Amino acid sequence: MGIPLLDLKRQYQSIKPEMDAAALSLLEGCSFILGPAVEAFETSVARLLGAEHAVGVASGTDALTLALRAAGVGPGNEVVTTPFTFIATSECITAVGARPVFADVDAASFNISSSGIEEAITPRTKAIIPVHLYGLPAAMDAILAIADAHGLKVVEDTAQAFGASYKGKRAGTLGDAGCISFFPSKNLGGCGDGGMVVTNDDGIAKQVRILRQHGSRVKYHHETHGYNSRLDALQAALLQVKLGYIDEWNEGRRRKARRYNELFSDSPVVTPQESEDCVHVYHQYTIRVAQRERVIEKLRNEGIGHAIYYPIPLHLQHAYAELGYSEGDFPVSEAACREVLSLPIFPELTDEEQVTVATTILEGVD
Ligand SMILES: Cc1ncc(COP(=O)(O)O)c(C=O)c1O
C-alpha cells in the first residue's frame, strides 16, 4: 500500500458528515459569489488569528499580488524576498510590475536572513516578503526593525503557516499584511483554490476588497484596474468546517514532528529547527541528508511518499534569467536545494507508518 506524503481522504472521512452538510446547505442557498458564507469565514479567520480584517480572494498567489498592490508596490519598485520558496512568492512581485531582489536564507531555519535583507536594500526597495517556510515563522522582530528603519512594507507569505505563531502572535498578523493559501494540501486546505489577506491596516483591507472585485466598491463603478479574485462561497463554507479543527490538527502535526525527531536522534539526519519564540505548524517536516539520492531510492522502493521543496532556487530559474543572477549568489539556498527532503506528515499518520518512514531513511544514510 505504501505511505502517502499527505492523505486528504483520511481527513475527509474524519469530518465527512459536517463537510457534506456544509456543501449541501451552500448548494441549497445558491449564494455562490461572496455573500454570507464568505463573510462568516472572513470573520472567523480574523478572530482566530487576531487580525482586524480578513479578505477572501481566489488563491494564495492572488492574496500576495493584491496585498502588494494595496500596499502601494508597483512599477519601479524592488521587493526583497527569499529565493528558497515556491515561485508564487516572486510571481506576485512581477505581477504588480516590480522587480524581485533575492536575499539568502539562514541554514538552520530555511527562512530569509536579516543580514541578507539589509544587503539587498536599495533606494528603490519598497517592501519585504518574508516566507514562513514549511510552517516555521521567519525572524519577524529583526525583519520589522529593518522595515521600520527603511520605511518598507512587510507582506508575510503565510501560505504554509496557517495557525503558526511568533512570540504569541499568529503568523500573518505581524507585518502590514499576511497572505494565506487554502490550496488543498495546505494545513487549512480547501477543495480547490482559495486565499486570504489578513491585516490590521484599514486602508489595505479596503483596497484589497476593491481590487478583488474588478476595482469597484459599487457595481459598475470602477475606481482602479482590478481583478476577478474572490474566494468562492463553496470554499468558504467548507473551510469554515475545517477551521474548527485547525489548532487540533496543527498540534497533531507537531506531535508527529516530535516523534520523527526522536526516531532520528543520534543519526546523521538533520531534523527541522524549532526555536522557543515560535510555534512551528509543520506544513512540511523537512530533513537534510547528504546522500539524498540514495535515501530517495530506498523510499521509492518501499512506496513511501516524499518531495523536494524546492529543487531549484528562484534566482536560478529560467523565468528569472533577465534578473542576472548566477550560481553561487545564494550558497545557503543552493545547498538547501541539494539536501532537503520532505517526509509524510499529517495528523492522521500512524506511529507504525512513522517508524517505517524513519527506518527506511536510516537504512539509506548509513
Ligand atoms: C510559499 C508559498 N507561497 C505562495 C503560494 C501560493 O498559493 P496558491 O497556490 O494558493 O496560489 C504557495 C502555495 O502554493 C506557497 O507554498
The ligand as an SDF file (V2000), in Angstrom:
LIG
                    3D

 16 16  0  0  0  0  0  0  0  0999 V2000
    5.2590   29.7200   -0.0540 C   0  0  0  0  0  0  0  0  0  0  0  0
    4.0480   29.7840   -0.9310 C   0  0  0  0  0  0  0  0  0  0  0  0
    3.6340   30.9930   -1.3690 N   0  0  0  0  0  0  0  0  0  0  0  0
    2.5480   31.1300   -2.1430 C   0  0  0  0  0  0  0  0  0  0  0  0
    1.8190   30.0370   -2.5280 C   0  0  0  0  0  0  0  0  0  0  0  0
    0.6810   30.2470   -3.4750 C   0  0  0  0  0  0  0  0  0  0  0  0
   -0.5430   29.7990   -3.0290 O   0  0  0  0  0  0  0  0  0  0  0  0
   -1.6780   29.3320   -4.0720 P   0  0  0  0  0  0  0  0  0  0  0  0
   -1.2650   28.0070   -4.6030 O   0  0  0  0  0  0  0  0  0  0  0  0
   -2.8950   29.2690   -3.2150 O   0  0  0  0  0  0  0  0  0  0  0  0
   -1.7750   30.3680   -5.1190 O   0  0  0  0  0  0  0  0  0  0  0  0
    2.1950   28.7610   -2.0880 C   0  0  0  0  0  0  0  0  0  0  0  0
    1.4590   27.5250   -2.3870 C   0  0  0  0  0  0  0  0  0  0  0  0
    1.0520   27.0680   -3.3530 O   0  0  0  0  0  0  0  0  0  0  0  0
    3.3510   28.6290   -1.2750 C   0  0  0  0  0  0  0  0  0  0  0  0
    3.7610   27.4390   -0.8520 O   0  0  0  0  0  0  0  0  0  0  0  0
  1  2  1  0
  2  3  1  0
  2 15  2  0
  3  4  2  0
  4  5  1  0
  5  6  1  0
  5 12  2  0
  6  7  1  0
  7  8  1  0
  8  9  2  0
  8 10  1  0
  8 11  1  0
 12 13  1  0
 12 15  1  0
 13 14  2  0
 15 16  1  0
M  END
$$$$
